[in-house]
Structure formats: C-alpha cells, structure tokens
Amino acid sequence: MKVSSLPLDTWVVVEPTTADDVMLLSKHATQCEAEAECTKRNSGLARPRYQALRILSPTAGNLGCASPRHQVHRAA
C-alpha cells in the first residue's frame, strides 16, 4: 500500500516494505493503543521494524505537486 493511501487522521501500525510502500497491519482509535501494539510487535527484534503513525494531511503527491528533479544544496 502506498503511504499516500493510508487513512487520514487515524492511528495505524505499519511495516515498511519499500521506500514508499507499507503494509497496513492495524488501525487504532488512540495513540496509546497504536504505540502499545507497535512496542509489542517490535519486542525481541534486533532492530525495530514496525511503526505507529498518524497521517494528518494528504502528501504532496496527492495535491498535484511534483518533486524537483534536481537536488538543492545549502550554502555552507
């Protein structure tokens, strides 16, 4: 599932699969519930794999914005 396809304003637990794809594992009413499940899933793993998150607004790609094809470098 694309990150941009996740439900808005809902706490979810996901497993990242690629740079912009995730596997939606569950939806929760509260942050506490989502983080508790995430902690339980990550327990015993050498590196945390699961994430609890909440999408508050559509991503830029859904708004018709395109990312620049060039890199922006900050002045030193």
Z-matrix of the N, CA and C atoms (Angstrom, degrees):
N
C 1 1.440
C 2 1.524 1 107.29
N 3 1.309 2 116.81 1 134.86
C 4 1.454 3 121.44 2 176.30
C 5 1.522 4 109.73 3 -69.00
N 6 1.311 5 116.97 4 143.99
C 7 1.461 6 121.20 5 177.78
C 8 1.525 7 109.98 6 -57.01
N 9 1.315 8 117.18 7 -36.77
C 10 1.467 9 121.26 8 -179.96
C 11 1.528 10 112.68 9 -66.90
N 12 1.334 11 117.60 10 -13.06
C 13 1.464 12 121.43 11 179.88
C 14 1.528 13 113.31 12 -93.95
N 15 1.321 14 117.19 13 -4.57
C 16 1.466 15 119.76 14 179.74
C 17 1.530 16 110.27 15 -65.04
N 18 1.317 17 117.38 16 149.67
C 19 1.468 18 119.93 17 -179.78
C 20 1.529 19 111.30 18 -65.71
N 21 1.333 20 115.83 19 142.19
C 22 1.458 21 120.66 20 179.48
C 23 1.516 22 111.13 21 -80.51
N 24 1.326 23 115.61 22 147.99
C 25 1.460 24 124.34 23 174.03
C 26 1.533 25 113.15 24 54.32
N 27 1.316 26 115.77 25 38.75
C 28 1.467 27 122.33 26 178.14
C 29 1.525 28 108.13 27 -136.45
N 30 1.310 29 117.24 28 133.31
C 31 1.468 30 120.79 29 175.60
C 32 1.518 31 109.15 30 -74.44
N 33 1.328 32 116.52 31 128.89
C 34 1.460 33 122.01 32 -178.98
C 35 1.528 34 109.93 33 -132.32
N 36 1.318 35 115.64 34 157.38
C 37 1.456 36 122.55 35 170.88
C 38 1.520 37 106.08 36 -113.96
N 39 1.338 38 115.61 37 127.79
C 40 1.458 39 120.92 38 -176.39
C 41 1.527 40 110.21 39 -129.99
N 42 1.321 41 113.94 40 159.83
C 43 1.464 42 121.84 41 170.58
C 44 1.518 43 106.81 42 -118.90
N 45 1.335 44 118.59 43 115.15
C 46 1.470 45 120.01 44 177.66
C 47 1.528 46 110.44 45 -62.24
N 48 1.324 47 116.40 46 135.52
C 49 1.463 48 120.58 47 178.47
C 50 1.527 49 111.24 48 -111.91
N 51 1.329 50 117.96 49 -39.91
C 52 1.466 51 123.53 50 174.08
C 53 1.519 52 107.15 51 -140.42
N 54 1.332 53 116.75 52 -172.70
C 55 1.466 54 121.00 53 -176.28
C 56 1.529 55 112.95 54 -57.33
N 57 1.334 56 117.84 55 -39.09
C 58 1.465 57 119.05 56 -177.89
C 59 1.529 58 113.11 57 -125.57
N 60 1.309 59 117.45 58 17.16
C 61 1.464 60 122.21 59 177.49
C 62 1.523 61 109.97 60 -120.97
N 63 1.325 62 114.80 61 145.86
C 64 1.460 63 121.06 62 176.24
C 65 1.524 64 108.75 63 -138.99
N 66 1.312 65 115.36 64 158.75
C 67 1.459 66 120.86 65 172.08
C 68 1.526 67 106.24 66 -102.67
N 69 1.323 68 116.92 67 117.05
C 70 1.457 69 121.84 68 178.57
C 71 1.522 70 108.30 69 -74.92
N 72 1.326 71 116.25 70 120.35
C 73 1.462 72 120.81 71 -177.03
C 74 1.522 73 112.40 72 -99.69
N 75 1.337 74 117.30 73 -37.89
C 76 1.463 75 119.63 74 -179.57
C 77 1.518 76 111.20 75 -163.95
N 78 1.339 77 115.12 76 160.02
C 79 1.464 78 123.13 77 175.74
C 80 1.523 79 107.82 78 -117.38
N 81 1.339 80 115.90 79 146.65
C 82 1.463 81 120.22 80 -177.26
C 83 1.517 82 111.08 81 -138.02
N 84 1.319 83 116.22 82 153.14
C 85 1.459 84 122.10 83 179.26
C 86 1.526 85 111.86 84 -79.07
N 87 1.337 86 117.17 85 -27.79
C 88 1.460 87 119.96 86 -176.39
C 89 1.523 88 111.63 87 -131.31
N 90 1.325 89 114.68 88 159.36
C 91 1.449 90 121.56 89 176.37
C 92 1.522 91 110.74 90 -63.60
N 93 1.322 92 116.14 91 -39.49
C 94 1.467 93 121.47 92 -179.01
C 95 1.531 94 111.27 93 -59.34
N 96 1.331 95 116.72 94 -44.91
C 97 1.471 96 120.80 95 179.07
C 98 1.525 97 110.95 96 -63.02
N 99 1.335 98 116.64 97 -44.88
C 100 1.463 99 121.00 98 -178.03
C 101 1.527 100 110.93 99 -64.73
N 102 1.332 101 116.35 100 -44.96
C 103 1.457 102 119.08 101 -179.15
C 104 1.524 103 111.97 102 -68.27
N 105 1.327 104 117.93 103 -33.30
C 106 1.466 105 120.86 104 177.38
C 107 1.525 106 110.38 105 -64.17
N 108 1.333 107 116.93 106 -43.70
C 109 1.466 108 119.37 107 178.64
C 110 1.517 109 110.69 108 -66.80
N 111 1.322 110 116.83 109 -41.23
C 112 1.462 111 121.14 110 179.18
C 113 1.526 112 110.76 111 -60.66
N 114 1.314 113 117.17 112 -44.78
C 115 1.464 114 122.16 113 178.50
C 116 1.525 115 110.79 114 -61.68
N 117 1.333 116 116.05 115 -42.13
C 118 1.468 117 120.42 116 179.22
C 119 1.528 118 111.21 117 -63.83
N 120 1.324 119 116.70 118 -43.49
C 121 1.467 120 120.28 119 -179.78
C 122 1.530 121 111.79 120 -66.75
N 123 1.346 122 116.76 121 -35.20
C 124 1.456 123 120.66 122 -177.68
C 125 1.527 124 113.81 123 -82.90
N 126 1.337 125 117.39 124 -12.48
C 127 1.460 126 118.78 125 -178.02
C 128 1.525 127 110.04 126 -64.57
N 129 1.313 128 115.05 127 134.90
C 130 1.455 129 120.64 128 179.61
C 131 1.515 130 114.27 129 87.71
N 132 1.319 131 118.26 130 -8.68
C 133 1.467 132 120.82 131 178.34
C 134 1.524 133 109.31 132 -87.38
N 135 1.312 134 117.13 133 143.23
C 136 1.465 135 121.07 134 178.20
C 137 1.524 136 110.57 135 -64.06
N 138 1.334 137 116.32 136 -41.59
C 139 1.468 138 121.83 137 176.95
C 140 1.517 139 108.26 138 -126.98
N 141 1.331 140 117.93 139 132.33
C 142 1.472 141 119.61 140 178.92
C 143 1.527 142 111.06 141 -57.84
N 144 1.325 143 115.83 142 133.81
C 145 1.460 144 121.21 143 -178.29
C 146 1.520 145 111.60 144 -111.17
N 147 1.312 146 117.02 145 -31.98
C 148 1.459 147 121.94 146 -173.79
C 149 1.525 148 110.59 147 -96.69
N 150 1.341 149 115.97 148 148.68
C 151 1.455 150 121.60 149 -177.93
C 152 1.517 151 110.43 150 -131.15
N 153 1.327 152 115.70 151 141.23
C 154 1.457 153 121.76 152 171.91
C 155 1.524 154 106.48 153 -102.15
N 156 1.312 155 116.94 154 130.02
C 157 1.457 156 119.72 155 -179.36
C 158 1.517 157 111.92 156 -152.51
N 159 1.312 158 113.74 157 167.21
C 160 1.465 159 121.44 158 178.72
C 161 1.519 160 107.73 159 -140.22
N 162 1.313 161 117.37 160 122.83
C 163 1.457 162 122.47 161 178.98
C 164 1.522 163 107.41 162 -87.84
N 165 1.328 164 116.67 163 119.27
C 166 1.461 165 120.43 164 -176.31
C 167 1.517 166 113.75 165 -92.11
N 168 1.332 167 117.43 166 -27.99
C 169 1.463 168 120.30 167 179.51
C 170 1.518 169 108.82 168 -148.91
N 171 1.316 170 116.89 169 160.81
C 172 1.467 171 119.81 170 -179.54
C 173 1.531 172 110.74 171 -59.94
N 174 1.320 173 115.70 172 149.03
C 175 1.459 174 119.79 173 177.00
C 176 1.525 175 109.91 174 -73.13
N 177 1.316 176 116.87 175 160.50
C 178 1.461 177 121.60 176 -176.48
C 179 1.525 178 111.82 177 -56.30
N 180 1.320 179 117.93 178 -35.98
C 181 1.466 180 120.89 179 -179.73
C 182 1.512 181 112.66 180 -62.03
N 183 1.324 182 117.40 181 -30.13
C 184 1.462 183 120.51 182 178.10
C 185 1.515 184 112.03 183 -77.32
N 186 1.315 185 117.86 184 -15.47
C 187 1.458 186 121.55 185 -178.26
C 188 1.518 187 111.82 186 -94.11
N 189 1.316 188 117.11 187 3.38
C 190 1.458 189 120.67 188 178.88
C 191 1.523 190 112.69 189 88.10
N 192 1.308 191 118.11 190 9.32
C 193 1.464 192 121.45 191 179.08
C 194 1.523 193 108.63 192 -86.71
N 195 1.296 194 115.29 193 143.93
C 196 1.463 195 119.63 194 177.20
C 197 1.515 196 108.63 195 -114.12
N 198 1.306 197 116.24 196 139.84
C 199 1.455 198 119.14 197 177.28
C 200 1.523 199 108.61 198 -75.47
N 201 1.326 200 117.23 199 147.33
C 202 1.468 201 119.81 200 -179.95
C 203 1.522 202 110.82 201 -66.72
N 204 1.306 203 115.46 202 148.69
C 205 1.455 204 120.39 203 -179.98
C 206 1.527 205 111.98 204 -84.77
N 207 1.317 206 117.00 205 -5.98
C 208 1.463 207 120.51 206 178.85
C 209 1.513 208 109.61 207 -112.68
N 210 1.310 209 115.73 208 160.48
C 211 1.461 210 120.18 209 179.25
C 212 1.526 211 109.16 210 -91.72
N 213 1.303 212 115.66 211 144.18
C 214 1.445 213 121.05 212 176.56
C 215 1.520 214 107.75 213 -100.03
N 216 1.303 215 116.64 214 128.68
C 217 1.452 216 121.71 215 -179.23
C 218 1.510 217 108.81 216 -110.39
N 219 1.327 218 116.09 217 132.60
C 220 1.470 219 121.13 218 178.27
C 221 1.518 220 109.75 219 -81.05
N 222 1.317 221 114.29 220 146.13
C 223 1.464 222 119.77 221 176.20
C 224 1.517 223 109.69 222 -68.26
N 225 1.303 224 116.78 223 143.71
C 226 1.475 225 121.36 224 -179.23
C 227 1.506 226 111.32 225 -76.05
